[in-house]
Amino acid sequence: MFFILYFTNFSLASGYLNGAIFFAQTITTSLDISGNGEVPLRNATDASDVLVQVYDVLYLVWNLDFIEPIKYCLAPGLSMNSIFAIQYFVALLPLFFVFLIFIYHRCGDRIELSRFCCLNPLKRCYEIINDRWGKFKIYAEIRPEKSLRNVLASCILLAYTRCALNTCYILYPAQLFDASHNNITTVSYFDASTKYGQSTEHLVCVIIAVLVLMIFLLPVPPFLFFCRYRNSSRILYLNIILKSLQHDFKDGSIVDDSEDEEDLDIATELNHNKATVFQHLSMLCVKDSFFVDLRWVSSLYFTMRIAMILAYITTSTFIAQVLIQQVLLCIMVTIILVLQPYKKRVHNQIDGCIFLLIIIINSITLYQYTLSISMENLSLFAFIIQYILVYLPMIWIAVYIIWRVIKLFKLVKRNKSTYQRMDMVTTASREVFTEIPKY
């Protein structure tokens, strides 16, 4: 997947996929159609368990949820807190690919890696990749800076929800009550055998979770909210992160509604020296920063991920969870429809439809839950409609990625033919030049 992102020059944080990835990450975590197990879908159809597992498998990849085999096969004795701690490694593993790509572009031929014995394998890998993919990069018109930016944005997007979910699981305490509703003890959220904060293993997991919370989860939303990317060599790496996540949002340029990606890139280059909110504290600056320059909306997608997970974990009843989530989703739909934060109109339409789709699916789940607590049979028709709606974002993601891959190969084929004709012309001109008699 990361090779596709790199070679096709698109990002999961782009306006085409941003909302769909948000849907994919929440539908298997905080927006489960089974209502966290409180909606008995078997009353609707006996095949409900298999059907739910099918879409779970398809969507779990977007949460980087690959740790289940370790729990059930390789290490059945691990506690849930240890599983969550290992999942941090899985969630942050994509950033390793970003690091390798960065070395490939920055340290290639300008640094003699052979001087360092430990880096000799890296140098050999670089030479092999450069030999095999050098021409392909030319044919595919790959721009290293843009590709690195897109892969980085995708890695942050994929890792954020997984890390936020694991952090809440580890840090949030669960209360155990007796028959008289008296609090007996406090345990870990997913491991009732572990008393909260009273075992070395759990304390280690808590420390890891707090570090991830302070270093990664909490800084991202305010960083995107208050900062804007701009040309400055002093904040090069921060600027890359900002640009990777804010690129498709309006920055106040006059071609915001253009469908031409080249025009958008040119406008971005001319406008990304805009001031941040902190530089000029005036009403005009605040107005320009929040109503004209809408790049701060990118922070809301990360804030929504945390808010949805907190509503899922902290609420005591399913109805309270759904109502809070519906309010949050309605606020997000209002922001998208009123402000139109993306440069391209189609991006606003896609995200508006995605969030409306989540509201509809959540409403059907609430309807089924109401039937359940009323001791009535669940509606098979409602389940079928809900199940079909669940697959729409996945179909859109698959269609878009396939379209980008096809577009890439067409570009490579066209450019390859062009370069071959140019080489033939160059060779022919050299032969003619050598045949001219010299006197």
Secondary structure as GFF3:
##gff-version 3
##sequence-region A 1 439
A	DSSP	alpha_helix	2	8	.	.	.	ID=ss1
A	DSSP	alpha_helix	18	26	.	.	.	ID=ss2
A	DSSP	three_ten_helix	41	43	.	.	.	ID=ss3
A	DSSP	alpha_helix	48	60	.	.	.	ID=ss4
A	DSSP	three_ten_helix	61	63	.	.	.	ID=ss5
A	DSSP	alpha_helix	68	69	.	.	.	ID=ss6
A	DSSP	pi_helix	70	74	.	.	.	ID=ss7
A	DSSP	alpha_helix	80	92	.	.	.	ID=ss8
A	DSSP	alpha_helix	94	106	.	.	.	ID=ss9
A	DSSP	three_ten_helix	113	115	.	.	.	ID=ss10
A	DSSP	three_ten_helix	117	119	.	.	.	ID=ss11
A	DSSP	alpha_helix	120	139	.	.	.	ID=ss12
A	DSSP	alpha_helix	144	171	.	.	.	ID=ss13
A	DSSP	beta_strand	173	177	.	.	.	ID=ss14
A	DSSP	beta_strand	183	188	.	.	.	ID=ss15
A	DSSP	beta_strand	191	195	.	.	.	ID=ss16
A	DSSP	alpha_helix	200	212	.	.	.	ID=ss17
A	DSSP	pi_helix	213	217	.	.	.	ID=ss18
A	DSSP	alpha_helix	220	226	.	.	.	ID=ss19
A	DSSP	three_ten_helix	233	235	.	.	.	ID=ss20
A	DSSP	alpha_helix	236	246	.	.	.	ID=ss21
A	DSSP	alpha_helix	261	271	.	.	.	ID=ss22
A	DSSP	alpha_helix	283	287	.	.	.	ID=ss23
A	DSSP	pi_helix	288	292	.	.	.	ID=ss24
A	DSSP	three_ten_helix	295	297	.	.	.	ID=ss25
A	DSSP	alpha_helix	298	314	.	.	.	ID=ss26
A	DSSP	alpha_helix	318	339	.	.	.	ID=ss27
A	DSSP	alpha_helix	345	373	.	.	.	ID=ss28
A	DSSP	alpha_helix	380	435	.	.	.	ID=ss29
###
